[in-house]
Amino acid sequence: GGAAKPKGQGYPHMNSIRIDGDITLGGLFPVHGRGVEGKACGELKKEKGIHRLEAMLFALDRINNDPDLLPNITLGARILDTCSRDTHALEQSLTFVQALIEKDSTEVRCVNG
């Protein structure tokens, strides 16, 4: 296998990275600080944001490139920027879950009605 190739999404207020895989892990990172004057996001945060994001990408690469760890399974990710705001993190989490629900075509039936 090769290194994970993140695909940046071009949404104006939703900074995200999507890496395809058999299993999708979610990651919420404060890549940007809080925005000012009505903007959702502010300046880049290297220590708490970028470094942690890079650590997740590094771990995914290591796991996906080791055939003994998860044979025949590729880990993917949907990584979202919280912009250092709890409310924005919640919005991003809901977006992540909704995308997974829309992607899942499994028919669900309640046994007891």
Helices and strands as residue ranges (DSSP letters): E 7-8, E 16-19, E 23-29, E 32-34, E 41-44, I 46-50, H 51-64, E 75-81, H 86-103
